[in-house]
Amino acid sequence: MQSKRLIWVSTLLIALALFLAACGGGSSPAPAAEAPAAEATVAEAPAAEAPAAEEADTEEAAAEEAPAEEERLGSTLIGEIEGPVIITNVDDFPSEFNEAPMLADLVEAGDLPPLEERLPAREELLVVQPVHEIGKYGGTWRRGFTGPGDGQNGHRVAGSDRLLFWDANAFPEVVPNVAKSWEVSEDGTTITIHLRQGAKWSDGEPFTSADIMFWFEHMYQNEELVPVRSSFFNIDNGATLEAPDEYTVVYSFPQPNSIFVDVLASSVNVFGGNAVFGNVGMGGFAPAHYLEQFHPDFVEQEELDALAAEEGFDNWVNLFKDKNTWAANPDLPVLTPWKTVNPITTDNWVLERNPYYFGVDSEGNQLPYIDRISMTLAENLEVLNLRAIAGEYDYQARHLSLANLPVFLENQEQGNYTLSLDPAQHGADGALMINQSYEADPEVGKWLKNVDFRRALSLGIDRDSINEIIFLGIGVPGSAVVAETSPFNPGPEYRQLWSTYDPDQANALLDSIGLTERDADGYRLRTDNGERLVIEIPSIPAFIQFTQLGELVKEDWAEIGIFANVVEQERTLVESGRAANELHVFFWQNDGTDELYLYPYHALPINETSGVGPGFGVWYSTNGEQGIEPPDNVKHVLDLFTQGLAGTAEERVTIGKEIWSIITDEVWTIGTVGQSGAFMGVRIAKNNMGNIPTRQFNVQAGQTPAISRPATFYYTDIDE
């Protein structure tokens, strides 16, 4: 097997060299990591002649030297955390204000009210000190996106409208955002939010507590719109929301809920803002004055049904969700720095500055600096990466492949961009989440539930080899446990627990549980009908080379007699299969698990989006009314999670460590390599873009790069 890997590495290096020579700074060959030649070589590897001893020594020496070189390569791309600062002392607020020339022209033409009528009063403003300098107005930010399902591409740069947000310099510290301030009661049972008096929607209508109460009373409590409510704000268990006045809302809970401030700052689907989650969990607030016309509480049902049919929807719910979709409906009023003017359903998703945005820089210039964001459709990820390599994008992080790192570096000067790497704290950039609630095939389900089976699969993976081939030696091989820098990490020993390459122990474990019979090709047989046991691995072509990674796992598992069937599928198809409890394995990164209580979906079965047991997740999220009742060991972990949600910050850390120790020991998820920056961590920025941090927190909660306040990005040469 090692000779096969060496041949693969050599072929990849040759393909990469050829690609660099042909690319000449950004022409159109496919990225080397995707080269068909590499896969063909793997298929032919068993018949290949072994290299001569001297050649083999040379290859092995080169392979041993490569990690150190790649680590040096990666380390040079990682800067120091930095970001803009939210100024909260009113005495430091600016007293004079300016606006973008394109808006001044509209004011002069009589098509827009003056700036002083569009902004809140001075003491109500969101004031941002840019990370480096005061910017300039103008320009169009060029990006790439992959189609209507790629809404996160725009949300992450322009959808930061949650009530609170994260400090770009001190995550997880919380700072003001849409809301001006907040208070937590001494007993932790109430959180009071103070809104900005005078803040307006993008159409000029006031934003008040009525918009939050509209969301609560007519959207969140409507079971057709929100059939399953958030465990963070469960009204069935006594949580309430009230508005004492136009600019105050009070969230109340029957027990302390100290985590709720973090929830309001995060991209949690119920509270993460109207832009990101308007069509899912409804986002925490909504423009009542606009959406009332699509809701049966305000419109006769017959009239609403006719409108839905006229616009091509089968019911009012789908009509309402469509109208509340920030990326697709240019008519939807928003609170974001930019708003959609050309929808995501076209081949050019365009956003334009919001003339009523309530944020200014520290010298009183209304944000954002950049006039427009233009995202052009890329037919696939290879095309998007090639356009980035060629310098066609001004700032891009989403979908850039770690495998193309050498190519990006080679083309930096000609493309006039700078490459940076932002490692994340989650444990696995390639994670095999084992579906322990799988029932469609009882024989397969029996083994997926078996802890020694899962441990054997994990021990049967050569992670060091995967790190070199897929992650350029930059990542950290090991289990799926959160990084050691996270407060929830239970100890450094958990990185290697059941995660070192040991095929002998893996084979012994599989034999011990009764999988002893094999077919003529050496693969283990099912115990119910004597056929080959097959584990399905669906791979999604996004972020990293999941298909190639899956093939490496398949090759390793063949050595312990387990046949893996790796099938590349479109993302929504895989996710629908996961929600239906149809997958053996959900193959993805376990991003967000470094914020365990905010994003437990890739670690714990808390709803239908969990890869480790969506059937159990439905049971948990519906209080046992639906789904599949989990076994006692899973119930214990879910009970711990529930206790952590209700506990203090210190208790959450203690419980979080216990949860990670259990699920790592029981291998709920098989990690491969993590902390590489492969997920949202590879980014390029043109050299004429200002206020770009050298490194930013790469966290799901902050919707990176939103945590860096892209409204302060600008073009340094705009006047040239």
LINVENQUI-V454009 format. One record per residue. N is the residue number from 0. RES is the residue in three letters. OMEGA is omega in radians with two decimals (* if undefined). D_LAST is the distance of its C-alpha to the last C-alpha in whole Angstrom. Layout:
N RES OMEGA D_LAST
N RES OMEGA D_LAST
This chain:
0 MET -3.12 57
1 GLN 3.11 56
2 SER 3.09 56
3 LYS -3.13 54
4 ARG 3.14 51
5 LEU 3.09 51
6 ILE 3.13 51
7 TRP 3.13 48
8 VAL -3.13 46
9 SER 3.14 46
10 THR 3.11 46
11 LEU 3.14 42
12 LEU 3.09 41
13 ILE 3.13 42
14 ALA 3.13 40
15 LEU 3.13 37
16 ALA 3.10 37
17 LEU -3.13 38
18 PHE -3.14 35
19 LEU 3.14 32
20 ALA -3.12 34
21 ALA -3.04 33
22 CYS 3.10 30
23 GLY 3.10 28
24 GLY 2.96 25
25 GLY 3.01 25
26 SER -2.78 28
27 SER 3.06 30
28 PRO 3.10 33
29 ALA 3.12 35
30 PRO -3.05 34
31 ALA -3.08 37
32 ALA -3.13 38
33 GLU -2.95 39
34 ALA 3.11 41
35 PRO -3.11 44
36 ALA -3.12 46
37 ALA -3.13 46
38 GLU 3.12 48
39 ALA 3.13 50
40 THR 3.12 51
41 VAL -3.12 52
42 ALA -3.09 54
43 GLU -2.98 56
44 ALA -3.09 56
45 PRO -3.10 59
46 ALA -3.06 61
47 ALA 3.07 58
48 GLU 3.08 60
49 ALA 3.13 60
50 PRO 3.07 58
51 ALA -3.06 60
52 ALA -3.10 61
53 GLU 3.13 58
54 GLU 3.14 56
55 ALA 3.12 56
56 ASP -3.14 56
57 THR 3.14 53
58 GLU -3.12 51
59 GLU 3.11 52
60 ALA 3.13 51
61 ALA -3.14 48
62 ALA 3.14 48
63 GLU -3.14 49
64 GLU -3.04 46
65 ALA -3.11 43
66 PRO -3.13 43
67 ALA 3.13 43
68 GLU -3.11 40
69 GLU 3.08 38
70 GLU 3.08 39
71 ARG 3.10 37
72 LEU -3.12 34
73 GLY -3.06 34
74 SER 3.14 34
75 THR -3.11 31
76 LEU -3.08 29
77 ILE -3.14 31
78 GLY 3.10 29
79 GLU 3.11 30
80 ILE 3.05 30
81 GLU 3.14 28
82 GLY 3.11 26
83 PRO -3.11 26
84 VAL 3.05 28
85 ILE -3.13 30
86 ILE -3.10 31
87 THR 3.11 35
88 ASN -3.07 36
89 VAL 3.13 35
90 ASP -3.13 35
91 ASP -3.14 32
92 PHE 3.06 30
93 PRO -3.13 28
94 SER 3.07 29
95 GLU -2.98 26
96 PHE -3.12 24
97 ASN -3.14 21
98 GLU -3.14 20
99 ALA 3.12 17
100 PRO -3.12 16
101 MET 3.09 18
102 LEU 3.09 21
103 ALA 3.11 21
104 ASP 3.12 21
105 LEU 3.09 24
106 VAL -3.12 25
107 GLU -3.14 25
108 ALA -3.14 27
109 GLY -3.11 29
110 ASP -3.10 29
111 LEU 3.09 28
112 PRO 3.09 30
113 PRO -3.07 28
114 LEU -3.09 27
115 GLU 3.09 30
116 GLU -3.12 32
117 ARG -3.13 30
118 LEU 2.95 30
119 PRO 3.03 33
120 ALA -3.05 34
121 ARG -3.05 33
122 GLU -3.12 35
123 GLU -3.04 35
124 LEU 2.87 31
125 LEU -3.08 30
126 VAL -3.06 28
127 VAL 3.00 26
128 GLN -3.11 25
129 PRO -3.04 22
130 VAL -3.09 23
131 HIS -3.06 20
132 GLU 3.02 18
133 ILE -3.04 17
134 GLY 3.11 14
135 LYS -3.14 12
136 TYR 2.94 13
137 GLY 3.05 12
138 GLY 3.09 12
139 THR -3.12 15
140 TRP -3.12 17
141 ARG 3.12 18
142 ARG 3.04 22
143 GLY 3.02 25
144 PHE -2.97 29
145 THR 3.07 32
146 GLY -3.06 34
147 PRO 3.12 36
148 GLY -3.05 37
149 ASP -3.12 34
150 GLY 3.13 33
151 GLN -3.13 33
152 ASN 3.09 29
153 GLY -3.14 28
154 HIS -3.04 30
155 ARG 3.10 29
156 VAL -3.01 26
157 ALA -3.03 26
158 GLY -3.02 30
159 SER -3.09 31
160 ASP 3.08 33
161 ARG -3.03 36
162 LEU 3.09 38
163 LEU -3.14 37
164 PHE -3.07 35
165 TRP 3.06 35
166 ASP -3.09 33
167 ALA -3.11 31
168 ASN -3.01 32
169 ALA 3.05 36
170 PHE 0.19 37
171 PRO 3.01 39
172 GLU -3.08 39
173 VAL 3.13 38
174 VAL 3.10 36
175 PRO 3.08 36
176 ASN 3.03 33
177 VAL 3.05 35
178 ALA -3.11 38
179 LYS -3.09 37
180 SER 3.14 40
181 TRP 3.11 44
182 GLU 3.06 47
183 VAL -3.13 50
184 SER -3.08 53
185 GLU -3.13 55
186 ASP 3.06 57
187 GLY -3.07 54
188 THR 3.11 55
189 THR 3.04 53
190 ILE -3.12 49
191 THR -3.11 48
192 ILE 3.10 44
193 HIS -3.12 43
194 LEU 3.14 40
195 ARG 3.12 37
196 GLN -3.14 39
197 GLY 3.06 37
198 ALA -3.05 35
199 LYS 2.96 34
200 TRP -3.07 34
201 SER 3.07 31
202 ASP 3.08 33
203 GLY 3.12 34
204 GLU -3.10 37
205 PRO 2.99 38
206 PHE -3.08 38
207 THR 3.10 42
208 SER 3.11 45
209 ALA 3.12 46
210 ASP 3.06 43
211 ILE 3.12 44
212 MET 3.05 48
213 PHE 3.09 47
214 TRP -3.05 46
215 PHE -3.01 49
216 GLU -3.01 52
217 HIS 3.14 51
218 MET -3.07 49
219 TYR -3.13 50
220 GLN 3.07 54
221 ASN -3.02 54
222 GLU 3.06 55
223 GLU 3.12 54
224 LEU -3.11 50
225 VAL -3.08 51
226 PRO 3.13 54
227 VAL -3.08 54
228 ARG -3.04 52
229 SER 3.04 51
230 SER 3.11 53
231 PHE -3.08 50
232 PHE -3.03 51
233 ASN -3.10 55
234 ILE 3.09 56
235 ASP 3.12 60
236 ASN 3.00 60
237 GLY 3.10 60
238 ALA -3.13 56
239 THR 3.09 55
240 LEU -3.14 52
241 GLU 3.11 52
242 ALA -3.14 50
243 PRO 3.11 52
244 ASP -3.03 49
245 GLU -3.00 46
246 TYR 3.13 44
247 THR 2.98 46
248 VAL -3.10 47
249 VAL 3.03 50
250 TYR -3.11 51
251 SER -3.07 54
252 PHE 3.14 56
253 PRO 3.11 60
254 GLN -3.13 59
255 PRO -3.13 56
256 ASN -3.04 53
257 SER -3.13 50
258 ILE -3.00 48
259 PHE 3.05 47
260 VAL 3.09 44
261 ASP 3.10 43
262 VAL -3.12 43
263 LEU 3.12 42
264 ALA -2.98 39
265 SER 3.08 39
266 SER 3.04 38
267 VAL -2.83 42
268 ASN 3.09 42
269 VAL -2.98 44
270 PHE -3.02 42
271 GLY 3.09 39
272 GLY -3.11 37
273 ASN -3.10 37
274 ALA -3.05 34
275 VAL -2.97 36
276 PHE -3.12 39
277 GLY -3.11 40
278 ASN 3.14 42
279 VAL 3.12 44
280 GLY 3.06 45
281 MET 2.86 43
282 GLY 3.06 41
283 GLY 3.05 43
284 PHE -3.09 42
285 ALA 3.12 41
286 PRO -3.08 40
287 ALA -3.06 44
288 HIS 3.12 43
289 TYR -2.99 41
290 LEU 3.13 44
291 GLU -3.09 47
292 GLN -3.13 47
293 PHE -3.04 47
294 HIS -3.08 50
295 PRO 3.06 54
296 ASP -3.08 54
297 PHE -3.11 53
298 VAL 3.09 53
299 GLU -3.06 57
300 GLN -3.13 57
301 GLU 3.12 58
302 GLU -3.13 55
303 LEU 3.10 53
304 ASP 3.12 54
305 ALA 3.13 54
306 LEU 3.12 50
307 ALA 3.13 50
308 ALA -3.13 52
309 GLU -3.11 50
310 GLU 3.00 46
311 GLY 3.13 48
312 PHE -3.08 49
313 ASP 3.10 53
314 ASN -3.07 53
315 TRP -3.12 51
316 VAL -3.14 50
317 ASN 3.04 48
318 LEU -3.11 46
319 PHE -3.14 46
320 LYS 3.10 44
321 ASP -3.14 42
322 LYS -3.12 41
323 ASN 3.12 40
324 THR -3.06 38
325 TRP -3.05 34
326 ALA -3.01 33
327 ALA -3.05 35
328 ASN -3.14 35
329 PRO -3.12 32
330 ASP -3.08 35
331 LEU 3.05 35
332 PRO -3.06 34
333 VAL 3.06 33
334 LEU -3.05 32
335 THR 3.13 29
336 PRO 3.07 25
337 TRP 3.08 25
338 LYS 3.14 27
339 THR 3.01 28
340 VAL 3.01 27
341 ASN -2.87 28
342 PRO -3.13 31
343 ILE -3.13 32
344 THR 3.08 34
345 THR 3.13 32
346 ASP 3.06 30
347 ASN 3.13 27
348 TRP -3.04 27
349 VAL 3.03 24
350 LEU -3.10 24
351 GLU -3.05 22
352 ARG 3.09 22
353 ASN -3.07 25
354 PRO -3.12 25
355 TYR -3.11 28
356 TYR -2.96 27
357 PHE -3.10 29
358 GLY 3.07 27
359 VAL 3.03 24
360 ASP -3.02 23
361 SER 3.04 24
362 GLU 3.04 23
363 GLY 3.09 23
364 ASN 3.14 20
365 GLN 3.09 22
366 LEU 0.08 21
367 PRO 3.06 20
368 TYR -3.06 16
369 ILE -3.07 16
370 ASP -2.99 17
371 ARG 2.96 19
372 ILE -3.13 20
373 SER 3.13 21
374 MET -3.12 24
375 THR -3.09 25
376 LEU 3.00 29
377 ALA -3.06 30
378 GLU 3.10 34
379 ASN -3.07 34
380 LEU 3.11 33
381 GLU 3.12 33
382 VAL -3.14 31
383 LEU 3.14 28
384 ASN 3.13 29
385 LEU 3.10 28
386 ARG 3.10 25
387 ALA 3.12 24
388 ILE -3.11 25
389 ALA 3.10 23
390 GLY -3.09 19
391 GLU 3.12 19
392 TYR -3.13 19
393 ASP 3.06 17
394 TYR -3.14 20
395 GLN 3.03 23
396 ALA -3.11 27
397 ARG 3.06 29
398 HIS 3.08 31
399 LEU -3.00 30
400 SER 3.05 33
401 LEU -3.14 34
402 ALA -3.13 36
403 ASN -3.09 32
404 LEU 3.13 31
405 PRO -3.13 32
406 VAL 3.07 30
407 PHE 3.13 27
408 LEU -3.11 27
409 GLU -3.03 28
410 ASN -3.11 24
411 GLN -3.05 22
412 GLU -3.12 20
413 GLN 3.12 20
414 GLY 3.11 19
415 ASN 3.10 16
416 TYR 3.05 18
417 THR 3.14 21
418 LEU 3.11 24
419 SER -3.14 26
420 LEU -3.14 30
421 ASP 3.12 31
422 PRO 3.11 35
423 ALA -3.11 37
424 GLN 3.12 40
425 HIS -2.92 42
426 GLY -3.00 45
427 ALA 3.00 45
428 ASP 2.96 42
429 GLY -3.01 44
430 ALA 3.06 47
431 LEU -3.11 51
432 MET -3.02 52
433 ILE -3.10 55
434 ASN -3.11 57
435 GLN 3.09 60
436 SER -3.10 61
437 TYR -3.09 61
438 GLU -3.01 64
439 ALA 3.07 64
440 ASP -3.03 65
441 PRO -3.14 68
442 GLU 3.11 68
443 VAL 3.14 64
444 GLY 3.13 64
445 LYS -3.11 67
446 TRP 3.12 65
447 LEU 3.10 62
448 LYS -3.04 64
449 ASN -3.04 65
450 VAL 3.14 64
451 ASP 3.04 65
452 PHE -3.14 64
453 ARG 3.11 60
454 ARG 3.13 61
455 ALA 3.11 62
456 LEU -3.13 59
457 SER 3.13 57
458 LEU -3.09 59
459 GLY -3.10 58
460 ILE 3.09 55
461 ASP -3.05 53
462 ARG 3.13 50
463 ASP 3.11 49
464 SER 3.10 49
465 ILE 3.13 47
466 ASN -3.13 45
467 GLU -3.02 44
468 ILE -3.04 44
469 ILE -2.99 42
470 PHE 3.04 40
471 LEU 3.11 39
472 GLY -3.05 42
473 ILE -3.01 39
474 GLY 3.13 41
475 VAL 3.12 44
476 PRO 3.07 47
477 GLY -3.09 50
478 SER 3.14 51
479 ALA -3.07 49
480 VAL -3.14 50
481 VAL -3.07 47
482 ALA -3.12 45
483 GLU 3.12 47
484 THR 3.12 44
485 SER 3.11 45
486 PRO -3.11 48
487 PHE -3.14 50
488 ASN -3.07 50
489 PRO 3.13 54
490 GLY -3.07 54
491 PRO -3.11 53
492 GLU -3.10 56
493 TYR 3.07 55
494 ARG -3.10 52
495 GLN -3.05 54
496 LEU -3.12 57
497 TRP -3.02 58
498 SER 2.98 55
499 THR -3.06 56
500 TYR -3.09 57
501 ASP -3.11 61
502 PRO 3.12 62
503 ASP 3.11 66
504 GLN 3.11 66
505 ALA 3.12 64
506 ASN -3.14 67
507 ALA 3.12 69
508 LEU -3.13 68
509 LEU 3.07 68
510 ASP -3.04 71
511 SER -3.13 72
512 ILE 3.01 71
513 GLY 3.10 73
514 LEU -3.02 71
515 THR -3.09 73
516 GLU -3.12 74
517 ARG 3.07 71
518 ASP -3.06 71
519 ALA 3.14 71
520 ASP 3.09 68
521 GLY -3.14 68
522 TYR -3.10 66
523 ARG -3.05 68
524 LEU 3.03 70
525 ARG -3.14 70
526 THR -3.10 73
527 ASP -3.07 74
528 ASN 3.08 74
529 GLY 3.09 74
530 GLU -3.12 70
531 ARG 3.04 67
532 LEU -3.08 65
533 VAL 3.03 62
534 ILE -3.11 59
535 GLU 3.08 56
536 ILE 3.08 52
537 PRO -3.13 50
538 SER -3.13 46
539 ILE -3.12 43
540 PRO -3.13 40
541 ALA 3.01 38
542 PHE 3.07 36
543 ILE -3.12 38
544 GLN -3.07 41
545 PHE -3.13 43
546 THR 3.10 45
547 GLN 3.09 45
548 LEU 3.10 46
549 GLY 3.12 49
550 GLU 3.07 50
551 LEU 3.07 50
552 VAL 3.11 52
553 LYS 3.13 55
554 GLU 3.12 55
555 ASP -3.11 56
556 TRP 3.09 58
557 ALA 3.14 60
558 GLU 3.10 62
559 ILE 3.01 63
560 GLY 3.11 65
561 ILE 3.13 62
562 PHE 3.08 61
563 ALA 3.09 57
564 ASN -3.10 56
565 VAL -3.10 52
566 VAL 3.11 51
567 GLU -3.10 47
568 GLN 3.10 46
569 GLU -2.96 44
570 ARG -3.08 43
571 THR 3.11 44
572 LEU 3.12 48
573 VAL -3.10 48
574 GLU 3.08 47
575 SER 3.06 50
576 GLY 3.07 52
577 ARG -3.13 52
578 ALA -3.14 52
579 ALA 3.13 55
580 ASN -3.06 57
581 GLU -3.05 57
582 LEU 2.93 55
583 HIS -3.06 57
584 VAL 2.95 54
585 PHE -2.99 50
586 PHE -3.03 48
587 TRP 2.95 44
588 GLN 3.14 43
589 ASN -3.13 44
590 ASP -3.14 41
591 GLY -3.08 42
592 THR 3.02 45
593 ASP 3.00 44
594 GLU -2.86 44
595 LEU -3.05 47
596 TYR 3.12 48
597 LEU -3.10 45
598 TYR -3.11 45
599 PRO -2.94 48
600 TYR -3.11 48
601 HIS 3.09 48
602 ALA -3.00 50
603 LEU 3.12 53
604 PRO -3.09 55
605 ILE 3.00 54
606 ASN -3.04 53
607 GLU 3.13 53
608 THR -3.11 49
609 SER 3.11 51
610 GLY -3.06 51
611 VAL 3.11 54
612 GLY -3.11 56
613 PRO 3.08 55
614 GLY 3.05 59
615 PHE -3.13 59
616 GLY 3.08 56
617 VAL 3.09 57
618 TRP -3.11 60
619 TYR -3.05 59
620 SER 3.12 56
621 THR -3.14 59
622 ASN 3.06 62
623 GLY -3.11 64
624 GLU 3.14 64
625 GLN 3.06 62
626 GLY -3.05 61
627 ILE -3.14 63
628 GLU -3.09 65
629 PRO 3.06 64
630 PRO -3.02 66
631 ASP -3.10 67
632 ASN 3.10 65
633 VAL 3.09 62
634 LYS -3.13 63
635 HIS 3.14 63
636 VAL 3.11 60
637 LEU 3.06 59
638 ASP 3.09 61
639 LEU 3.14 59
640 PHE 3.12 56
641 THR 3.09 57
642 GLN 3.13 58
643 GLY 3.11 55
644 LEU -3.08 53
645 ALA -3.04 56
646 GLY 3.05 56
647 THR 3.13 54
648 ALA 3.14 51
649 GLU 3.12 53
650 GLU 3.13 56
651 ARG 3.13 53
652 VAL -3.14 52
653 THR -3.13 56
654 ILE 3.13 56
655 GLY 3.08 53
656 LYS 3.13 54
657 GLU 3.12 58
658 ILE -3.11 56
659 TRP 3.13 54
660 SER -3.12 57
661 ILE -3.02 59
662 ILE 3.05 57
663 THR 3.11 56
664 ASP -3.13 59
665 GLU 3.05 60
666 VAL 3.04 57
667 TRP 3.06 56
668 THR 3.06 53
669 ILE 3.07 53
670 GLY 3.05 50
671 THR 3.14 48
672 VAL 3.14 45
673 GLY 3.05 43
674 GLN -3.11 40
675 SER -3.00 38
676 GLY -3.10 35
677 ALA -3.13 36
678 PHE 3.08 35
679 MET -3.06 32
680 GLY 3.09 31
681 VAL -3.11 29
682 ARG 3.04 26
683 ILE 3.06 22
684 ALA 3.10 19
685 LYS -3.05 16
686 ASN 3.08 14
687 ASN 3.07 11
688 MET -3.13 13
689 GLY -3.14 15
690 ASN 3.06 18
691 ILE -3.12 20
692 PRO 3.09 23
693 THR 3.00 25
694 ARG 3.12 28
695 GLN 3.05 29
696 PHE 3.12 32
697 ASN -3.03 33
698 VAL 3.09 36
699 GLN -3.10 37
700 ALA -3.11 37
701 GLY -3.14 34
702 GLN -3.14 33
703 THR 0.19 30
704 PRO -3.11 27
705 ALA 3.14 28
706 ILE -3.14 29
707 SER 3.08 26
708 ARG 3.14 25
709 PRO 3.07 22
710 ALA 3.11 21
711 THR 3.05 19
712 PHE 3.13 17
713 TYR 3.11 14
714 TYR -3.07 10
715 THR -3.08 9
716 ASP -3.02 5
717 ILE -3.12 6
718 ASP -3.07 4
719 GLU * 0
